[in-house]
Amino acid sequence: MKLSRAFTLIEPGPVVLVTTRHAQAINIMTISWTMVLDWTPRFALMTGEWNYSYPALRKSRECVLAIPGAD
């Protein structure tokens, strides 16, 4: 296996759809790294300024997470 793909053996978590809204723009991004923070409904996800959803997440601090079924 190529080293650039080896990380897939470490983190096989599900793909999560993250929906955000900024002004009138609605965006859905796919993300494959998430983490439950504790026993309250708090999640961590990784994104940054390179992502279209980043300004919406920073401003509203809200999003909708959806985990698609395996089928």
N, C-alpha and C positions, 0 to 999 in steps of 0.2 A: 504494500500500500504506500502511496506517496505520502511523504511527511505532511504536505499541505492538507491532506484529508484525514490524518490520524486523529484529529480532535473529535471526529464523529464517533469514535469508539468510547470516548469519555463522557460525552453529553448527548445521550439519545432522547432528550426530552421532546415533548410534542411541539409542533408548530402552533404558535398562538397568533391570532389576528387581533391587532390593536387598532381600535377606531378612535380617531380624534376629530375635534372640530376647532378651527381657528377662523374667526370672523364668520364668513359664510362658506368657507371651504371645509369639506368633510374628506377625511383621508383614512384609508385602511392600509396598514403595513403588516407584513408578516415578520415574525421574530421567533427565533428558536432558542433563546436563552432567557429564562425566567427563573425566579426563585421565590418561594414562600418565606416571608420574614418571621412570622410567629403565628400564634393561634388566633389572631384577629384577621380580618380579611385584608391583609396587606401583602402586596407582591412587589418584587423588584424586577426590573427589566433593564436591558442595556441598549442605549441609543446615544446619539450625540448630534452636534450641530450640522453634520453632514446629512441628516435625515429630515425629510419634509415635515414629519410629525413633531419634531423636537420643539419648535416654538409654541405649538398648541399645548404640549404637555407641560412646558415650563410655565405658561401663562395660566392655564385653567387648573392644572394639577389633577385633571380628570381624564379618564379614557374608559372605553369598554373593551374587556378582554373576552375573546371567544376561542374556544378550543374545538376545532372541527373533529368530527368523528373519523375513525380510521378508514371507513369505507368511502 
